Amino acid sequence: MGIIKSRQKTPARPEARVYSIILMDEGFPLWRIKRLDHLLRVIRDGLVGLAAITEKGKVHRDISEGNILWNSPRNSVPVESSERGSDQEDDSVLDLETPIVHDHIPKPDEVEESANSDWLDVQNRVIEASTYQQYVQERYKTTNCIGRLYDLEFMVEQNRPDEETRCTERTGTAAFISAQILLATKRKPVRHTFLHDLESFFWVLVWAVANHMGPDKGLNPVAQHIIGWMCCSNETELGLWKRGYILVPKVPYDDIKGLDNGWSAAKSVVRDFAVFLRDAIYEQEGAAYSDSEDEGSQAKTECEIRRPWDEIKSVIDIFDKHIFKLQNSGRA
């Protein structure tokens, strides 16, 4: 009796496969923006996000170019402020760590087309608002919010224990960290406050404008000088340069004017922002940077008598004023 062999083939071993889920922040980086009014509005919306954080008594501590993203105006959703309670987060300007599933990730050329051709609705000059909630209700009543603030992993309580002041540990990217934080030492610690977050927004603006290249142009020597300093690996030297840059607002004004990249109108925004930081932080230091090395001396940046909203609103007003000017000058 013969042996009958089965014609059925042994199943092939299945291919090794890896199931992956890709998580991405929703939005596009600042460097893809091609219009100055677009950039200013995205950063302004990020500032509103910072105000939402401070309303909860928290400090972000990681403001950087990569943590402020934008969406096309055609894809952004208006803030339904009237439907929100005063204790609800504004999830159009603040990352709530809620993942969103997308079936389609736009290609770079789609992003470029969006950044260059999307129409930005005309907005009012400056909104009188004594509270964060009032500003959100008025600003986003008819205007889409196109900028969002992300990455909250380093966020802490504003009123935290004194021992958590800055000594040798830092959070954030050096290029965008406040000069005062960079210059802090164990003998002269500095508590990270919302004012230092505001300064980080200033450096995001300077970085974005300096890195912008006009048509058929590279980075000129002025841009290379700014970028070179912001990439300085010596944090003490970087902090001293940043502090001097803010203390003399005409310096950043002249630098931005000299970039010759089509965004010279940003010079006034940068100057006004530097004036605010000089008055709010560096002229409040007192003897913090004298030759004295007394144990425990600390820069005076707490601003106990000023509400965070009042200070952030002052910077938001700077952006709103200049956005309005750009819209009416035709240089947007």
C-alpha positions as CSV (number, residue, x, y, z in Angstrom):
1,M,0.0,0.0,0.0
2,G,1.5,3.2,-1.1
3,I,1.9,6.3,1.0
4,I,-0.4,9.2,-0.1
5,K,1.2,12.5,0.4
6,S,-0.9,15.5,1.2
7,R,-1.0,18.1,-1.6
8,Q,-1.7,20.8,1.0
9,K,1.3,23.0,1.4
10,T,2.6,23.9,4.8
11,P,1.4,27.5,5.5
12,A,4.1,30.0,5.1
13,R,5.2,31.8,8.2
14,P,3.4,35.2,8.3
15,E,5.5,38.3,7.7
16,A,6.7,40.2,10.8
17,R,4.6,43.3,11.1
18,V,4.6,46.1,13.6
19,Y,1.3,47.9,14.4
20,S,2.1,51.6,14.9
21,I,0.0,54.6,16.0
22,I,1.6,57.9,15.1
23,L,0.7,60.7,17.4
24,M,1.2,64.3,16.1
25,D,0.4,67.7,17.5
26,E,-2.4,69.1,15.4
27,G,-1.0,72.0,13.3
28,F,1.9,73.3,11.3
29,P,5.2,74.9,12.4
30,L,5.8,78.6,12.3
31,W,8.6,78.4,9.7
32,R,6.0,77.5,7.0
33,I,4.3,80.9,7.4
34,K,5.0,83.2,4.6
35,R,3.0,86.3,5.6
36,L,3.8,88.6,8.6
37,D,0.2,89.2,9.6
38,H,-0.3,85.4,9.7
39,L,2.7,85.0,12.0
40,L,1.6,87.8,14.3
41,R,-1.9,86.3,14.6
42,V,-0.6,82.8,15.4
43,I,1.7,84.1,18.1
44,R,-1.1,86.4,19.4
45,D,-3.4,83.4,19.7
46,G,-0.6,81.5,21.5
47,L,-0.5,84.4,24.0
48,V,-4.2,84.0,24.6
49,G,-3.4,80.3,25.3
50,L,-0.8,81.4,27.8
51,A,-3.4,83.6,29.5
52,A,-5.7,80.5,29.8
53,I,-2.9,78.7,31.6
54,T,-2.3,81.6,34.0
55,E,-6.0,81.8,34.7
56,K,-5.6,78.3,36.2
57,G,-2.6,79.5,38.3
58,K,0.0,77.6,36.3
59,V,3.3,78.4,34.5
60,H,4.1,76.8,31.1
61,R,8.0,76.8,31.3
62,D,8.6,75.5,27.8
63,I,7.6,78.1,25.3
64,S,9.4,77.6,22.0
65,E,9.0,77.9,18.3
66,G,8.0,74.2,18.1
67,N,5.3,74.5,20.7
68,I,3.3,77.1,18.9
69,L,1.5,75.6,15.9
70,W,-1.0,77.0,13.5
71,N,-3.9,75.8,11.4
72,S,-5.2,77.1,8.1
73,P,-8.0,79.7,8.7
74,R,-10.2,77.6,6.5
75,N,-9.8,74.6,8.9
76,S,-9.8,76.4,12.2
77,V,-12.9,76.4,14.4
78,P,-14.3,79.6,15.9
79,V,-14.3,79.7,19.7
80,E,-17.8,79.3,20.9
81,S,-17.2,81.5,23.9
82,S,-20.9,82.2,24.6
83,E,-21.5,78.5,25.1
84,R,-18.7,78.1,27.6
85,G,-18.8,78.5,31.3
86,S,-16.2,80.8,32.9
87,D,-14.5,77.8,34.5
88,Q,-14.0,75.9,31.2
89,E,-10.7,75.7,29.4
90,D,-10.5,77.3,25.9
91,D,-9.5,74.3,23.9
92,S,-8.9,76.2,20.7
93,V,-5.9,78.0,22.2
94,L,-4.8,75.5,24.8
95,D,-3.6,72.0,24.3
96,L,-5.7,69.7,26.5
97,E,-3.7,66.6,25.6
98,T,-6.8,65.3,23.7
99,P,-5.7,63.2,20.6
100,I,-7.5,63.8,17.3
101,V,-7.5,61.1,14.6
102,H,-6.8,62.3,11.0
103,D,-7.3,60.2,7.9
104,H,-5.3,62.7,5.9
105,I,-2.1,64.5,6.7
106,P,-1.6,67.5,4.4
107,K,1.4,67.5,2.1
108,P,4.0,70.2,2.4
109,D,2.8,71.9,-0.8
110,E,-0.7,72.0,0.6
111,V,0.6,73.7,3.7
112,E,2.5,76.2,1.6
113,E,-0.5,77.0,-0.5
114,S,-2.6,77.4,2.6
115,A,-0.1,79.7,4.3
116,N,0.2,81.9,1.2
117,S,-3.3,82.2,-0.1
118,D,-5.8,81.8,2.8
119,W,-7.7,84.9,3.6
120,L,-7.5,86.3,7.1
121,D,-10.6,88.1,8.2
122,V,-10.1,91.7,9.2
123,Q,-10.1,92.2,13.0
124,N,-10.6,95.1,15.3
125,R,-7.6,97.1,16.5
126,V,-7.5,96.6,20.3
127,I,-10.2,95.0,22.4
128,E,-11.0,96.6,25.8
129,A,-11.2,93.6,28.1
130,S,-10.6,93.6,31.8
131,T,-10.7,89.8,32.0
132,Y,-9.4,86.9,29.9
133,Q,-13.0,85.6,29.4
134,Q,-14.2,88.9,28.1
135,Y,-11.3,89.1,25.6
136,V,-12.0,85.6,24.3
137,Q,-15.7,86.3,23.9
138,E,-15.0,89.5,21.9
139,R,-12.0,88.5,19.9
140,Y,-13.3,85.1,18.7
141,K,-16.9,86.0,18.3
142,T,-16.5,86.2,14.5
143,T,-12.8,85.4,14.1
144,N,-11.2,82.0,13.9
145,C,-8.4,81.1,16.3
146,I,-5.5,79.9,14.1
147,G,-2.7,79.5,16.7
148,R,-2.4,77.0,19.5
149,L,0.0,76.5,22.4
150,Y,1.2,72.9,23.0
151,D,3.4,70.8,25.2
152,L,2.3,71.1,28.8
153,E,4.6,68.5,30.4
154,F,6.7,71.0,32.2
155,M,3.8,73.1,33.4
156,V,3.8,73.8,37.2
157,E,1.8,75.7,39.7
158,Q,2.6,79.4,39.9
159,N,2.4,79.3,43.7
160,R,4.8,76.4,44.4
161,P,7.3,75.8,47.2
162,D,10.2,78.3,47.4
163,E,12.8,75.5,47.0
164,E,11.6,74.9,43.4
165,T,13.2,78.2,42.2
166,R,15.7,77.9,39.4
167,C,19.2,76.8,40.4
168,T,20.9,74.4,38.1
169,E,17.9,72.8,36.3
170,R,16.2,74.3,33.3
171,T,13.2,73.5,31.3
172,G,12.9,74.6,27.7
173,T,15.2,75.3,24.7
174,A,18.0,77.7,25.5
175,A,17.3,79.9,22.4
176,F,13.9,80.8,23.8
177,I,14.6,80.8,27.6
178,S,14.4,84.1,29.4
179,A,17.7,85.8,30.0
180,Q,16.9,86.0,33.7
181,I,16.5,82.2,33.9
182,L,19.7,81.6,32.0
183,L,21.6,83.9,34.4
184,A,20.2,82.4,37.6
185,T,22.6,80.8,40.0
186,K,22.3,78.9,43.3
187,R,23.2,82.1,45.1
188,K,20.8,84.1,43.0
189,P,17.9,81.8,42.2
190,V,15.0,82.9,40.0
191,R,11.5,81.5,40.2
192,H,10.0,80.9,36.8
193,T,6.9,83.0,36.4
194,F,4.5,83.9,33.6
195,L,6.7,86.9,32.8
196,H,9.5,84.5,31.8
197,D,7.0,82.7,29.6
198,L,6.1,86.0,28.0
199,E,9.8,86.7,27.3
200,S,10.0,83.3,25.6
201,F,7.3,84.5,23.2
202,F,9.5,87.5,22.4
203,W,12.4,85.2,21.4
204,V,10.0,83.0,19.3
205,L,9.0,86.2,17.4
206,V,12.6,87.3,16.9
207,W,13.7,83.8,15.8
208,A,10.8,83.4,13.3
209,V,11.4,86.8,11.8
210,A,15.2,86.4,11.6
211,N,14.8,83.0,9.9
212,H,12.3,84.2,7.3
213,M,13.8,84.5,3.8
214,G,12.3,86.7,1.2
215,P,12.0,85.5,-2.5
216,D,15.3,84.5,-3.9
217,K,17.2,85.7,-0.8
218,G,19.2,83.9,1.8
219,L,20.0,85.0,5.4
220,N,21.9,88.2,5.4
221,P,24.7,89.0,7.9
222,V,22.2,90.6,10.4
223,A,20.0,87.5,10.4
224,Q,23.1,85.3,10.8
225,H,24.3,87.4,13.7
226,I,20.9,87.1,15.6
227,I,20.6,83.4,14.9
228,G,24.2,82.8,15.8
229,W,23.7,84.4,19.2
230,M,20.5,82.6,19.9
231,C,22.3,79.3,19.2
232,C,25.1,80.2,21.5
233,S,26.0,77.1,23.6
234,N,27.3,79.1,26.6
235,E,24.2,79.9,28.5
236,T,25.8,82.7,30.6
237,E,27.0,84.5,27.5
238,L,23.6,83.9,25.8
239,G,21.8,85.2,28.9
240,L,23.9,88.4,29.0
241,W,23.4,89.0,25.2
242,K,19.6,88.5,25.6
243,R,19.4,90.8,28.6
244,G,21.3,93.6,26.8
245,Y,19.1,93.1,23.7
246,I,16.0,93.8,25.7
247,L,17.4,96.6,27.8
248,V,18.1,98.7,24.6
249,P,15.0,98.2,22.4
250,K,16.5,100.2,19.6
251,V,19.0,97.4,19.0
252,P,16.3,94.7,18.1
253,Y,14.4,97.5,16.2
254,D,17.5,98.2,14.0
255,D,18.3,94.6,13.6
256,I,14.8,93.6,12.3
257,K,14.9,96.6,10.0
258,G,18.2,95.5,8.6
259,L,17.1,91.9,7.8
260,D,15.9,93.0,4.3
261,N,13.6,89.9,4.1
262,G,10.3,91.6,3.5
263,W,9.2,91.6,7.1
264,S,10.7,94.9,8.2
265,A,7.3,95.9,9.6
266,A,8.0,93.5,12.5
267,K,10.6,95.9,13.8
268,S,7.9,97.9,15.7
269,V,6.3,94.9,17.2
270,V,9.7,93.6,18.4
271,R,10.7,97.1,19.8
272,D,7.4,97.5,21.7
273,F,7.6,94.0,23.1
274,A,11.2,94.6,24.2
275,V,10.1,97.8,26.0
276,F,7.4,95.9,27.9
277,L,9.9,93.2,29.0
278,R,12.5,95.8,30.0
279,D,9.9,97.6,32.2
280,A,8.3,94.5,33.5
281,I,11.3,92.3,34.3
282,Y,14.7,93.9,33.9
283,E,14.1,97.3,35.4
284,Q,12.6,95.5,38.4
285,E,15.7,93.5,39.1
286,G,17.1,96.1,41.6
287,A,20.6,94.9,42.6
288,A,20.0,91.4,41.4
289,Y,22.9,91.7,39.0
290,S,25.2,93.8,41.1
291,D,28.6,92.5,42.2
292,S,27.1,91.3,45.5
293,E,26.8,87.5,45.8
294,D,24.7,87.5,48.9
295,E,23.1,84.2,49.6
296,G,19.4,84.1,48.8
297,S,19.2,87.4,46.8
298,Q,16.5,87.0,44.2
299,A,15.4,89.0,41.2
300,K,12.1,90.7,41.7
301,T,9.8,89.3,39.1
302,E,6.9,88.1,41.2
303,C,4.8,91.2,40.5
304,E,2.5,90.5,43.4
305,I,0.6,93.7,42.8
306,R,-0.2,93.0,39.1
307,R,-2.6,90.4,37.7
308,P,-1.1,88.1,35.1
309,W,-4.0,88.9,32.8
310,D,-3.1,92.6,32.9
311,E,0.5,91.9,31.9
312,I,-0.4,89.4,29.2
313,K,-3.1,91.7,27.8
314,S,-0.5,94.4,27.4
315,V,1.5,92.2,25.1
316,I,-1.7,91.0,23.3
317,D,-2.5,94.6,22.7
318,I,0.9,95.2,21.1
319,F,0.1,92.4,18.6
320,D,-3.5,93.5,18.0
321,K,-2.3,97.1,17.3
322,H,0.3,96.0,14.7
323,I,-1.9,93.4,13.1
324,F,-4.5,96.1,12.5
325,K,-1.8,98.4,11.1
326,L,-0.6,95.7,8.7
327,Q,-4.1,95.1,7.5
328,N,-4.6,98.7,6.7
329,S,-1.2,99.3,5.2
330,G,-1.4,96.5,2.7
331,R,1.9,95.1,3.8
332,A,0.5,92.0,5.4
